Amino acid sequence: MRGKVVSGRTRHVGPLQVHAQGNAEGIDHMARQINKVLFVCTGNICRSPFAEALLKNILRQKELKGISADSAGLLALPGRPATPLAQQVAAEFGVDLSETRAKSLSQDLVAWSDLVLVMEKSHQEALLSAFPGTAGKVLLLRHFARHGCRRRGIADPYGLQYEAYRFCFLDIGDAVSGLLEYLSGGAMVFEPISVYCYEGYKANESPRSFEWAGRTHHITKILDRWYDGRLDGRSAATDYFKVQTDDGATYIIRRNRLFDRWAIMVPQ
């Protein structure tokens, strides 16, 4: 069933709604220059060293230049090495933490960084309280995760057994890989689309199909969804959906809540 499109408005059509992206925005280029990434956890002996070392390893393996990484702890004991289990798990994945030494978060480190990634919401709150000027560049590390919920924290394995450390390492690895995709991908290009949704309460949370590239793509499964206020903290709230379509392809589509407009991330 096709519906009528009215620019900037929603028209109810039978059991569906159709939303239109007006032509005022055009193609949206999202990009931000990030060269220095700071990872922050509690003691700087498990999670943030995992993240720092993983990012550096991948950058070295891919011979990527121009991105630097560091880590620190909100309650670190300076000079303390990574825990034995952290070193053991990291070594199993080819990551060396033997020379890692904890350091405390400082104003200099915060000023040095373009992006600060924390493990838990409490870290974000503590950091913003101690360094008010960081608003807009502090995010949960899992904001960049490729799989699962992007709004949850990464559990602290300190004091737990090997399995907790291994899960933590893999959890961080997924987010670091997503971060690198973001950092090395340049501008993410979005094009306007028309999206058909279920009608009714919170209809915009249930996209059914979308018109793009000259045909209708039917959504068979919503693989993931997340809310994003954007890095600068000022942009309009946006809902993102990772969807699978009837041809087996996977797409990222998003809805601007303020203008009720939809767009699709153009595959690169």
N, C-alpha and C positions, 0 to 999 in steps of 0.2 A: 504494500500500500504506500502510495506517495502522498506527501502532504504539501500544503502551500507554505512557502517560506516568506516570512515578513521580517525585514532587516531590523535587528535589535529587539525583536519581540518573540513571544512564544505563541504558536497557534495550536490549539487542541484539535487533533484529527482522529476521530474514532477512538480506538483503544491506545493510541500512541500520542506523543507530543513530538513536534519537530522544532529544533532550535537552529537558529541561523547565526553565522558569524558575519557581522556587517563588514563593509569594505573599508571602514575607517582605519582599522589597525594594519591591514595588509599583512605581509609576511613578517613574523616576529623573530628577531634574532636575539637570543639570550646568551650573553657572554660576560665574563668577568675575569680580569687579569689576576691570576693567583699563582704566585711563584714560591711562597714560603708558607709551609703548613706546620702548625704546632699541634701535637697530640697531648692531651691532658687527662690524667686519671688521679687516683688518690695518692699513691706512694711512689709512682714512677719505677716500679720494679716488676710489673707484669704486663698490664694491658697497653699502656702508652708505649713502652719499649717494643712490644709486639708490633704495633702499628707503624712506628717509626722505621724499624728494621725491615718490615715487609715492604713498605713503600720504597725505601732506598734500594732494596734488592731488585724489585721489579724495574725501577728506573735504570739500574745498572745493566740488568739483563737485556732490556729493550734499547739500551744506549740512548735514553732520553735525557736531554739537557734542559736546564732552566728551571727546575723544580727542586727546592730544598726542603728537608724535613727535620724536625727536632721534637723533643718530648720533655715533659716536666710533670711534677706532682703537686697537688694542692697541699698535701701534708707530708711531703717527702723528707726523708732523712738523707741529706746530701752525702754522696759517696757510697751509698749502699748498693751492692750488686743486685742484679735480677735474681729472683728466687731460683733455687736449683731446678724445680720442676718447670719453671718458665724457660730456663736455658735448655733443659732436656727436650721439651716439646718443640721449641724453636729449631733446635739442631736436627730433629727428625725431618724437618721440612727445609733443611738447608739454610737456616737463618742462625747467625752467630750472635749470641747475646753475652758472650764471656767478658767482653770489655765494657759492657754497659754499666753506667754508674748513675744513681738517682740524683736529680737536682730539683730544687724548688721552683715553682712558678714565680716569675718576677715581672716587673713592669717592662724591663728591657726585652724579655722574650715576647711578651704580649705585643709590644710596639713593633718588634721585628716581623711578626707574622702577618700574613694577608688573610689567613683562615685559621681559626682555632677549633679543633674537633675534640669533643669530650665524650666520655663513656656513658655518663648517666645524667639525668635531668638535674640532679642535685649539684653536679659539677658545674653545669651551665649556670644555675642560679647563684652558686658561690662565686663563680668567676665574674659574672655580671655585677654582683654586689661589690666585689673588691676592685674591679676595673670597669667602671661605668662606661668608659669610652669604647668598650669592645662591642657594644650593641650593634648587631648587623653582621658580625663576622664570627660569631660563636654558634656552632651547631653540634647536634649529636652526630657522632661518627656514622651511626646507622642511617643517617639521612641519605647516605650514598649507597646503601646496601642494594644489591641486585636481587635478593630473594627475601621474602618474608616482610614483616612489619618494619617500617622505617621510623616509627615513633617510639619504639622501645629502647631501653638501654642495653649495655653489654655487661653481663654479670661479672663480678669480681671473683676470680678463682683463688685468691689468696687464702691460705689456710685449708684449702680443699684438696682433693686427690687428683691424680693424673688426668682422669676423664674430664674434670671440670676445666683444667688448663687446656686440654686439647680442643674441647668445644669452644672455649674462649678464643683460641688462636684461629680456628676455622671461621668463627663468627666475624672476627676482625678482618680476616683475610678476604671475606666476601665484600665487606664494606670498603676496604682499601682498593680492591679491584674496581669497584664501582666508582670510587673517587678518582682513580687514575683515568678511567674512561671519560669522566667529566672533564678532568684537567687537560687531557690530550685531545679531546674531541673538538675543541674550538667552539664555535657558535652552534647552538642547537637551533635548528630552523623549524618553525611551526607554520603550517598553512591552514587557513580557515576551512572548516568543513560544516556540513549539516548533519546533525545527530538526531536519531529517533530514539525516544525513551518510553518506558512504561508511563502510563498516566496515573496520577494519584499522588498520595503523600510522598514527599522526597523523591519525586519521579526522576530528578536529575542524577540520582545516585544509581540509576539502573539503565544505562545506555543499551539499546537493542541492536542498532545498526548505524552505519554512517555512509554518507556519499563522499567519495574521494577518487580522484584519478579516473573519472568517467564511469564509475560503476558503484553499485551498492555493496558494502562489505557487511555481512551479517555476523554479529558477535556471538560466538558460541560459549565463551567463558571469560569471566573477569578474573585474571590471574593475580592481580594485586591492585591496591588503591591506596592513595595517600594524599594528605593535605599539605600544601606548601605555601608559606608566607614569603618565600623568596629570600635570598641571601641578604639583600639590603634592608629588609624589615619594613619597607615602605610600599612595596608593590601590592597590587590587589590579590586577595586570597584566591587560590587556585586549587581545584580538585584534579588530581591525576588518576588515570586508569590505565593499567597495563592489560590489554585485551588480546584474546585469540579469536581469529575470524574463521569462517567456514572453509577457507582455502588452506588453513593450517598456519597462516602467517601471524606474527605478533606485532602489535603496534602500541604506541603510547599516545593516548588522547587526553586532552585536558579541557576543563571548563572554567572560565573566568566567572566567579560568582557575582561580581559587581555588575557586569554587563550581560550575563547569561549568554556567553559566547563560547563556542567550541573551536578547537584547533587540533591538528595532528602533527606529531613530530615526524619530519620527513626522514625516511631511512637514508643513511649515508652510505 
